[in-house]
Structures are given as C-alpha cells and as structure tokens.
Amino acid sequence: MYRKDSESWLKHADFIILDMICLQLAYVLAYIIRLQGICPYGNIIYRNMAVFLELADLLVIFTTGTMKSVLKRGHYSDFIVTLKHSVIVGALALLYLFMFQQGLAFSRLTLILTIVLYFILTYVVRELWKNLLRKKMEDGGARNLLIIASRDNAEQVVQNMQENNYARFTLAGVVITDEDRTGREIHGVPVVSDEKNAAMYVCQEWIDEVLVAVPDSLPYPDKLISQLTETGVTVHLNLAKVANVPGKKHFVEKVGNYTVLTTSLNYASTGQLLLKRIMDIVGGLVGCIFTGIICIFVGPAIYIASPGPIFFAQERVGKNGKKFKMYKFRSMYMDAEERKAGLMKDNKLGDGKMFKLDFDPRVIGNKVLPDGSHKTGVGDFIRRTSLDEFPQFFNVLKGDMSIVGTRPPLLSETSLYELHHRARLAIKPGITGMWQVSGRSDITDFEEVVRLDKEYIENWNIGLDIKILFKTVLVVFRKDGSM
C-alpha cells in the first residue's frame, strides 16, 4: 500500500518542526533583548501570543506551500520565500493584537524583533538542514527502490536518481531489460537481475518501490509490469511512453527528475497514516504494560515446564520483504524447529507456505497418551488465549509491525511464494488481521488466506481496523469461555 498524499508531507515534517522551534526561540530572545525578563510565558498575554504565533506559522505553511520543494530551492529562492513567510506571520500577529485589542499591553518592539530574529534563525537552520539532508541523500533512506531500465539509459537513470533523490530512496539495484548484466555495477548500484527474473527478485528481497524508465525507442515491458503489479509492490512508470497499465490505484507524481504514473494496491492520506500510527503507539504502550504483568505469571510457568528462555525471537518477513525479529512468549519446546520437518506431512495448509496442525506435539505440555487422547499444558493455554502474542506489542512500538495487518511469514515460507502471494507483504504485518477474525481455524487453503489479506489491503481504512479489533476481542473470548 502506497502513501500517496503523505510522502511529501512526511518528507518535510522535519523542516516544519525546526521552523516552529526557531519561531519560539526568536520569541524568547526578543523578550530578553527587550529587557522584559527571561520567560515570556508567565504573562497570559505573551503566552497567548506564543501559541498564536505557532498557529499562524502552521497556517502559512499549509496555505501558501512555503515548504513545497524546499530541498530543491537554491539559496536566493529560499531567502525570498523565507522572508515572505516571516512577513506574513508578523502581519497575522499584528492582526491578532488589533482584533483582540491587546496592542497597548503587548510590546510592538518585541514583535518586530521576533519576526526579524525568526527570519534569520529559520533561514540559517533551514539551509544547514538542507545541506545535511543532501549529504544523506547520497546514502539513501528508509525505502528501497529498484530501477528498471535498458542498457542504453541505465547509467543516466541511476545518475539522475542519485542527483535528484529528494525522496531519499536507497537504490537497491538495477534491472536491465534488454541484456543480462547481473553482477555488474552502475555508479555503485548493483545490477541484480534481468527482465526475466526481475519479478521473482522482488518477491524474495526487500523492495518497497520500482521505477520503470525504459527509453522511447524500446517498448514498455508490459509482462514485467503486470507481474510487478501482481506482487503488490508500488510501481512508478515514466510517463514518456505509457499505454494501458494494469493495477488498482493510479496517480501522477515526481520520482527524482521523472514524471511517473504510480500504480499501487491502495494509498493512504497523511491523516489516515498518522491516526493509524497513533493507534499503534497507544496500543503498543498499553500492550507492553500488560506484557510485563503477564510475564510475572506466565514466565515461571513456561520455565518450569520447559527450562530455557521465556521469550522467543524469530526472523520474519515484514512490509515489502523487510526482515525483522518478531517476539513472542515461548510456547514450544526448545527443539521445535528441528521437529518441524517431520511434521510437515500433517500440515493443514499443505504446501509449506504456512504451517498449522490440529494438535502440535512441539507445544509445551502437549502429549499423545497411550489411548490416543491428547494432553495439553501451559503452551496450549497461552496459545489458545493468545497470551503468547503480547510481546509483539514491542514490535508495534518499534514500527516493525502494526496492531492490525497481515501475519508476517517465515523466510522459508516466502521462498515458496508465487508472484500474487507477495501482495500480502504490501503493508506492515499485524498482530491480528482479516483472516484471523474470519474463522482462521476453519481456513485450510492458503489461497483463501491471501485473498482475505489482499481484500484487507485494497479496502483499508481506519474504520476497518477498528472493526477487526472488535472482532478480535470476540474471537479471543470465544476461544476460551473462561476468560
């Protein structure tokens, strides 16, 4: 899932925060220079002005677009934009004093000094921060971008992205469509595949987005584009030559110096992503507190039944193939992984893409008695009540996972994925999700799991997350009527 409206805002959030800090610093310095004291916040009139200045600053930023293309602006252009911004903020402050008739009680010299100091501070800080970010652009950022080009323009595309990497991508590799140059490098970026194997490479590696920029002289690789869209990865197509493009959501934007048509399963606004992250942080904090309380009781029970670590960490595959360590209370014996191969024949989901047993003898306390009946223990209890999942709230706080999403698969499982299976990796994995609340005990077809996960991604909104959370609570209570 792509963050259409939020990318540019999130990219400039650091500039907005620095701007607001500079404004308050300028306000305090002006108050001190005017010899009125060292803290303007003790006087209610000056305190109200401090709040209004920040609101005015945000209003100017979002209505006039002064942060738009801030990384691309030169020193002189930024000087003019910053000067206009400061003057407008000052004019709004004067209007505020006039409307509320507080001009006589507020020092006009303090206001003038505030605007002058604000202009100087924010311009200097902005230029310094831009220089720092431009240096970071050379090292890339948090999103991995795969470039698809031809042998004739690959060097130009890579160089263009390195010089205009305002979105701060990490250039993960290059695919050459008309020649196999796998193993070579272009300006330090490895050639990782040819056109034939590119989709499978995306399936097995951490790739967030793909830029397709083949020259006008060559036809677009339609089959490859279709395969990439099927995997759920975000695809950017250079608009120099675009025909009908398969996919779910389409919109035009800039990637580097290219105007592209972006194709994604879904996209989210800034407000939606911010609200989801706030829900994750709040839920993660509460969940971590409960994890600590549960550990007091569950921890000793686990250790007594099966001496060893109380917590279990396992490498899983997250959003767009990014690998991370997922944490759980240990509910299985220490040799569970070694015993898994011998149990694959009883796997309810068949082909190894997921693993589920009706009765798992690797779970702590589980035994098959001589008469064929089953005995369970602490491991079954914490799994049946979902207590083993609570340490994952730490993953939620870290940002590796979300409370609601798709379940993160194992590396061994994703190695068996077909192209359309990878679509379930298009968002952050979650503690709970669509297929978990849709009768997961009855679902034995992995294709049905993928269908439900894809349905969640394509129809995602905050309301759907809340609905799934409520259903999760009901499912957990139904699994154990004693709770």
GUROPA-535786 format. One record per residue: residue in three letters; z, x, y of N, C-alpha, C in turn. Coordinates in steps of 0.1 Angstrom, whole numbers, plus 5000, padded with zeros to 4 digits. Layout:
N
ALAZXYZXYZXY ...
//
This chain:
483
MET500050094988500050005000500050095012 TYR499250065022499050145034499750085046 ARG500250175054501050135066500050135078 LYS499250025079498250025089498750035103 ASP499549945108500049935122501150035124 SER501750085114502950175116502650315118 GLU501550365113501250505112501350575126 SER500650515136500650575149502050565156 TRP502750455153504050435160505050535154 LEU505050545140505950645134505650785138 LYS504350815140503950945144504450985157 HIS504650885166505150915180506550875182 ALA507250835171508650795173509550905178 ASP509251035174510051145179509851165194 PHE508651145199508351155213509151045221 ILE509250925216509950815222511450845223 ILE511950895212513450925212513751045222 LEU512851145222513151255231512951215245 ASP512051125248511851065261513050995266 MET513650915258514850835261516050925263 ILE516151035255517251135257517151205271 CYS515851245274515651305287515951225299 LEU515651095297515950995308517450985310 GLN518250975300519750975301520351105307 LEU519751215302520251345307519951355322 ALA518751315326518451325340519351235348 TYR519751115343520651025350521951085352 VAL522551155341523851215343523751335352 LEU522751415351522651525360522551485375 ALA521751375377521651325391522951275396 TYR523751215388525051165392525951285395 ILE525851385388526751505390526251575403 ILE524951595405524451655417524851585430 ARG524851455428525251365440526751375443 LEU527451455434528951465436529651335434 GLN529251255425529951125423530851135411 GLY530851255404531651265392530751325381 ILE531351325369530551385357530151275347 CYS530651155349530251045339529950915346 PRO528650875347528350755354528650625347 TYR529050645334529250525326530550455328 GLY531450515336532750445338532650335348 ASN531650335357531350235367530450135361 ILE530750005361529949905355528549895360 ILE528449915374527049905380526250025375 TYR526750135374526050255369525750245354 ARG526750185347526550175333525450075330 ASN525349965337524249865336522949935339 MET522850015349521650085353521150175342 ALA522150245335521750335324521050255313 VAL521650145310521050055300519650005304 PHE519549965317518249915322517150015322 LEU517550145326516550255326515950275312 GLU516750265302516250285288515250165284 LEU515650045288514849925285513549935293 ALA513649985305512449995314511450105308 ASP512150215303511350325296510550275284 LEU511250195276510550135264509450035268 LEU509749955278508749865283507449935287 VAL507650035295506450115300505750175288 ILE506450235279505850305267504950205259 PHE505450085257504749995248503749905255 THR503849885268502949805276501749885282 THR502050015285500950095291500350195282 GLY501050215270500450305260500550455264 THR501650495271501750625276501850735264 MET502350685253502450775241501150785233 LYS500250695236498950695228498250825229 SER497850885218497151015218497851125225 VAL499151125224499951225232499651365226 LEU499451375213499251505207497851565211 LYS496951475215495551525218495451555233 ARG496351515241496251535255496451675259 GLY495651725269495851855275497051865284 HIS497351975290498551995299498351915311 TYR497151915317496951845330497051695328 SER496351645317496351505314497751455312 ASP498451525304499851485301500751485314 PHE500451585323501151585336500951455344 ILE499751415345499351295352499951165346 VAL499851155333500351045325501951035327 THR502551155325504051155327504451125341 LEU503751165351504051135365503950985367 LYS502850925362502750775364503850705357 HIS504150745345505250685337506550685345 SER506850805350508150825357508150735370 VAL507050725377507050645389507250495386 ILE506550445375506750305371508150275367 VAL508750365360510150345356511050335368 GLY510850425378511550425391511350295398 ALA510050245399509750125406510550005399 LEU510550005386511249895379512749895382 ALA513350025383514750035386515049985400 LEU514150015410514349955423514249805423 LEU513249755416513149605415514449545409 TYR514949615399516249565393517349555403 LEU517549665411518549665421518349555432 PHE517049535436516749435446517049295440 MET516649265428516749135422518249095420 PHE519049195416520449165414521349205425 GLN520749235437521449265449522549365448 GLN522249475441523149585439522749715446 GLY521849705455521349815462522349885470 LEU523249815477524249875485525349945477 ALA525549895465526649955457526150075448 PHE524850095448524250205440523550305449 SER523850435446523250545454521750555452 ARG520950535462519550545461519150695459 LEU519850785464519650925462519750965447 THR520750905440520950925426519750875418 LEU519250765422518050705415516850795417 ILE516650845430515450935432515651065424 LEU516851125424517051245417516851225402 THR517251105397517051075383515551075379 ILE514751005387513351005384512651135385 VAL513051215395512451355397512851445385 LEU514151445381514651525370514051475357 TYR513951345356513351285344511951325342 PHE511151325352509751375352509651515347 ILE510451605353510451745350510851765335 LEU512051705331512551725318511651675307 THR511151555309510351495298509051565297 TYR508451605308507151675307507351815300 VAL508451885303508652015297508951995282 VAL509851905279510251875265509051825257 ARG508251745263507051685256506051795252 GLU505851885262504951995259505452095248 LEU506752125249507352215239507252145225 TRP507552015225507551945212506151935206 LYS505151925215503751915211503352055205 ASN503752165211503452295206504052315192 LEU505252265190505952275178505252195167 LEU504852075170504151985161502752045157 ARG502052105167500752165164500852285154 LYS502052355155502252465145502552405132 LYS503252285131503552225119502252165112 MET501352125121500052075116499352165106 GLU499552295109498952395100499552395086 ASP500752355085501452345072501352215066 GLY500752115073500651975067501851895069 GLY501951785061503151695063503451625051 ALA504051505052504551425041503551355032 ARG502351335037501251265030500251355025 ASN499951345012498851435006497551365007 LEU496551445013495251395015494251475006 LEU493351394999492351464991491051434998 ILE490251545000488951535007487851534997 ILE486951444999485751434990484551454999 ALA483751564996482651605005481551664996 SER480451715002479451774994479551934996 ARG478752004989478752154990478352195004 ASP477452115011476952155024477952125035 ASN478752025034479651985046481152005043 ALA481452055030482852065027483652155036 GLU483052265039483652365048483952305062 GLN482952235067483052175080484152065080 VAL484251985070485251875069486651925068 VAL486852035060488152095058488552155071 GLN487652225078488052285091488352185101 ASN487552075101487751965111489151905109 MET489551875096490851815094491951915097 GLN491752045095492852145099493052155114 GLU491952135121492052145136492452015142 ASN492251905136492551775141493551695133 ASN494451765127495451705117496551635125 TYR496251545133497251475141498151385133 ALA497651335122498551255113499351345104 ARG499251475105499951575098499951555083 PHE498751545077498451545063498751685057 THR499051685044498951805036497651795029 LEU496751885031495451885024495651925010 ALA495651835001496051854987494851914979 GLY493651904984492551954976491151904981 VAL490151954975488751914979488051884966 VAL487251774966486351734955484851754961 ILE484051834954482651844957481851754948 THR481051664955480351564947479051614940 ASP478451714946477151754940477151884934 GLU478251944931478352074924479752094919 ASP479952154908481252184902481752324908 ARG482652324917483252444923484752454920 THR485152384910486552374907487152514905 GLY488352544912488952674911488752754923 ARG487752724931487452804943488352744955 GLU488252804966489052764978488052754990 ILE488352654999487652635012488652645023 HIS488652745031489652765041491052755036 GLY491352805024492652805019493052675011 VAL492152575011492352455004491652454990 PRO492252434979491652454966490652334963 VAL489552374956488652274951489252234937 VAL489652104936490452064924489651994914 SER488451944918487651864908486251844913 ASP485351794903484051754907484051604908 GLU482951534911482951394912483251324899 LYS482851374888483051304875484551294872 ASN485351394875486751394871487751364882 ALA487151334894488051314906489051194904 ALA488551084899489450964898490650994888 MET490351064878491451104868492351204875 TYR491851294883492751384890493751304899 VAL493251214906494051124915495151054907 CYS494751014895495650944886496851024882 GLN496651154880497651244874498351334884 GLU497951334897498551414907499051334918 TRP499851394927500451324939499351324950 ILE498651214951497651194962498051064969 ASP498251064982498550944989497250874994 GLU496350965000495150905006493950995003 VAL492750935004491551005001490550985013 LEU489951095018488951085028487651115022 VAL486751025022485351045017484451065029 ALA483851185030483051225041481851305036 VAL480951235029479651295025478651285036 PRO477751385037476751375048475751265047 ASP475051235058474051125058472951145048 SER472651275045471451305036471751265021 LEU472951235018473351205004473851065003 PRO473550994992474150854990475650864988 TYR476350754992477750754990478050744975 PRO479050804971479450804956480150664953 ASP479250564952479750424950480650414938 LYS480250474927481050454915482450524917 LEU482550634923483750704925484650624934 ILE484050574945484850484955485450364947 SER484650304939485150194931486350234922 GLN486250344916487250394907488550424915 LEU488350494927489550524935490250404940 THR489450304944490050174949490850104937 GLU490350124925490950064914492350124911 THR492450254914493750324912494850284922 GLY494450214933495450174943495650274954 VAL495050394954495150494964494450444977 THR494950484988494250445001493050535003 VAL491950465006490650535007490050525021 HIS489750635028489150635041487650675039 LEU486750585044485350615043484750645056 ASN484050765058483450795070482350695074 LEU482450635086481550525090480150575094 ALA479850705092478550745095477550675086 LYS477950635074477050565065477850495055 VAL478050365057478850285048478050155044 ALA478050125031477450005026478649915023 ASN478449825013479449735008480549815001 VAL481749805005482849884999483749794992 PRO484049814979485049734972486449754976 GLY487349664975488749684978489349554983 LYS490649564987491349444991491449435006 LYS491849535013492049525028491249635034 HIS490549595045489649695052490049695067 PHE490049815073490149825088489649955092 VAL489349965105488750085110489850165118 GLU489850305116490750385123490250525124 LYS491050625129490650765130491450845120 VAL490750935113491351035104490751165108 GLY491651245114491151375120490151335131 ASN488951385131487951355141486951255136 TYR487251185125486251095118486750955121 THR485750865124485950725124485750675110 VAL486750615104486650575090486950425088 LEU486450375077486750245072487850265061 THR489050215063490150235053490250115044 THR490350145031490450045021491750065014 SER492549955012493849965006494249834999 LEU495149834990495549714983496249624993 ASN496949675002497649595012498049685024 TYR498549625034499149715045500349635051 ALA501149715058502449655063502549695078 SER503149615086503349635100504549725102 THR504749775114505849865117507149785115 GLY507249665120508449585119508749555104 GLN507749525096508049495082508649615075 LEU508049735077508449855071509849895076 LEU510149875089511449915094512449825088 LEU512149695087513149595081513349635067 LYS512349665059512549705045513349825044 ARG513149925053513950045052515450025056 ILE515649935066517049895069517749835058 MET516949735051517549675039517849775028 ASP517049875027517249975017518450065020 ILE518650095033519750185037521050105036 VAL521049985040522349905039522649875025 GLY521649835017521849815003522249934995 GLY521650054999521950184993523350224996 LEU523850205008525250235011526250155003 VAL525950025003526849934995526749964981 GLY525549994975525350024961526050154958 CYS526050254966526750384964528250364963 ILE528750274972530250244971530650184958 PHE529850084954530050014941529850114929 THR528950214931528750314920529950394918 GLY530650434930531850514929532950434922 ILE533050304925534150224919533850204904 ILE532550174901532250154886532450284878 CYS532150394885532350524878533750544873 ILE534750494881536150514877536450454863 PHE535750344860536050274848534950304837 VAL533750314841532650344831532650494827 GLY532850584836532750724834533650764822 PRO534950734821535750784810535250714797 ALA534850584798534350514785533150584780 ILE532150634788530950704784531350834777 TYR532250904784532651044779533351034766 ILE534250934764535050924752534050894740 ALA533150794743532150754732531150864729 SER530750944739529751044737530051154747 PRO530751254743531151364752529851434758 GLY529951454771528751504779528751454793 PRO527751474800527651434814527651274815 ILE528351234825528451084828527151034834 PHE526551114842525251074849524051144841 PHE522951074842521751124836520651124846 ALA519951244847518951264857517651284849 GLN516551214853515351224846514151224856 GLU513151314854512051314863511151194861 ARG510851124872510051014871508851024881 VAL507950934881506750944889506850834900 GLY506850864913507050774923505750734930 LYS505950704943504750654951503650754951 ASN502450704947501250784947501250914939 GLY502150914929502251024920503251124923 LYS504051104934505151204938506251194928 LYS506651314923507651324913509051344919 PHE510051274913511451284918512351274906 LYS513651304909514751294899515351154901 MET515351074890516050944891517350954884 TYR518350884890519750894884520150764878 LYS520950774867521550664860522850704854 PHE523750604851524850634842524250654828 ARG524750754821524150784808524550684798 SER523650614792523850504783523350544769 MET522850664767522350714754522950834750 TYR522850864737523450994732522651114737 MET523251224737522651344743521251384737 ASP521051344724519751384718518751274718 ALA518851174728518051054728516551094729 GLU516251194738514751224740514151284727 GLU514951364720514451424707514151314697 ARG514951214697514851104687513751004691 LYS513251004703512350904708511050904699 ALA510551024696509251034689509250964676 GLY510450964669510550904656510650754657 LEU510850704669511050554671509750494677 MET508750574681507550514687506950404679 LYS507050414666506350314657506950174660 ASP508150164665508850034667508749994682 ASN508050064690507850034704507249894706 LYS507949804713507449674715506149674724 LEU506049774733504849784742503749874736 GLY503849914724502749964716502250104719 ASP501550124730500650244731501350354739 GLY502550354742503250474749503250474764 LYS502550374770502550364785503950314790 MET504650244781506050204784506750204770 PHE508150214771508850214758509950114758 LYS510050034748511149934747511349894733 LEU512649894728512949854715513849724715 ASP513749644705514749534704516149584702 PHE516249684693517649744691517449894691 ASP517949964700517750114702518950194697 PRO518750264686519950334680520350454688 ARG519550494698519950604706520950564717 VAL521250434719522150384729523550414723 ILE524450464732525850494728526550374722 GLY527050394710527750284703526950204694 ASN525550214695524750124687524650184673 LYS524850094663524750144649524150024640 VAL523450064630522949964620523949974608 LEU524649864606525649864595524949854581 PRO525649884571525049874557524449744553 ASP525049634559524549504556523349464564 GLY522849554573521749534581522049474595 SER523249444597523649384610523849504621 HIS523849464633523949564644525249564651 LYS525749684653527049704661526649774674 THR527249714685526949774698528249834704 GLY528049914715529149974722529049984737 VAL529650084743529650094758528250104763 GLY527350174756526050194761525250064763 ASP525349984752524749854753525249764764 PHE526649774766527249694776526749724790 ILE526749854793526349894807524849874809 ARG524049874798522549844800522349694801 ARG523149614793522949464793523449414807 THR524449474813524949424826524249494837 SER523349584834522549664844523449764852 LEU524749794847525549884854525050024854 ASP524150054844523550194843522650224855 GLU522150114861521150124872521850164886 PHE523150154887523750164900523550304907 PRO523550414899523350544906521950554913 GLN521050464909519750474916519850434931 PHE520950374935521150344949521150474957 PHE521550584951521450714957519950754960 ASN519150724950517650744952517150664963 VAL517650534964517250444975517650504989 LEU518850564990519250625003518450745006 LYS518050824996517250944998515850905002 GLY515350784999514050745002513050764991 ASP513450814979512550824968512250684962 MET513150584963513050454958513350354968 SER513050224965513450114973514250014964 ILE514949924970515649834961514749744953 VAL513649704960512649624953511249694952 GLY510649704941509449774940508949764925 THR508249864921507749874907508649974900 ARG508849964887509650064880508950194879 PRO509650304881509050434881508850484866 PRO507550514863507250564849507650704847 LEU507650744834507850884830506550954831 LEU506551094832505351174833504551154821 SER505151144809504451124796503650994796 GLU504250894803503550764803502350764812 THR502550824824501350824834500250904829 SER500451004820499351084814498450994806 LEU498950874801498150784793497450674801 TYR497750674814497250564823495750564824 GLU495150444824493750434828493750414843 LEU492550404849492550404864493250284870 HIS493050164865493750054871495250044869 HIS495750124859497150124858497850204869 ARG497150294875497750374886498050294898 ALA497450174900497750084911499150054913 ARG499950054902501350024903502150134909 LEU501550254912502150364919501850354934 ALA501250254939500750244953501950224963 ILE503150194958504350174966505450254961 LYS506550254968507750324963508350244951 PRO508750314941509350244930510650174934 GLY511050074926512250004929513249984918 ILE514549954921515549924911515149794904 THR514649694911514249574905512849544910 GLY512149444904510849414908510349284902 MET509049264904508449134900508549114885 TRP508149214877508149184862509549184856 GLN510549254863511849244858512449104859 VAL512049024869512648894871511648784865 SER510648834858509648734852509848724837 GLY511048754832511248744818510848874811 ARG511448994816510949114810511249134795 SER512249064790512549074776511349014768 ASP510648924773509548854766508248914768 ILE508149004778506849064781506649194772 THR505649184763505449304754504049364757 ASP503249304766501949354769501949434782 PHE501649564782501749654793500749604804 GLU499649544800498649494810499249384818 GLU500149304812500849204819501849264829 VAL502449364826503349444835502549484847 VAL501449554844500549604855500049484864 ARG499749374858499249254866500349204875 LEU501549204870502649154879502949254890 ASP502949384887503249484897502149474908 LYS500849464903499749454913499849334921 GLU500249224915500449094923501549114934 TYR502649184930503649214940503149294952 ILE502349404949501849494959500949414968 GLU499949344963498949274970499549164979 ASN500649104975501248994982502549024989 TRP502849154990504149194995504449145009 ASN505749105011506349075024507849075022 ILE508549075033510049085032510548965025 GLY509948845027510348725021510348735006 LEU509248805001509048814986510148904981 ASP510549014988511649104984512949024983 ILE513248944993514448864993514448764981 LYS513348704978513248614967513448684954 ILE512948804952513148884940514548924938 LEU515248964950516649004949517548884944 PHE517248764949518048644944517748624929 LYS516548634925516148614911516848724902 THR516948844908517548954900519048924897 VAL519748874907521148834905521248724895 LEU520348624895520448524885520148574871 VAL519148664870518748724857519948804851 VAL520648884860521748964855522948874850 PHE523248774857524248674853523948604840 ARG522648574839522248504826522348594814 LYS522148724816522148824805523548834800 ASP524548804808525948814803526748704810 GLY526948594803527648484809529048514812 SER529648624808530948664810531148724824 MET530048754831530148824844530548724855 
//
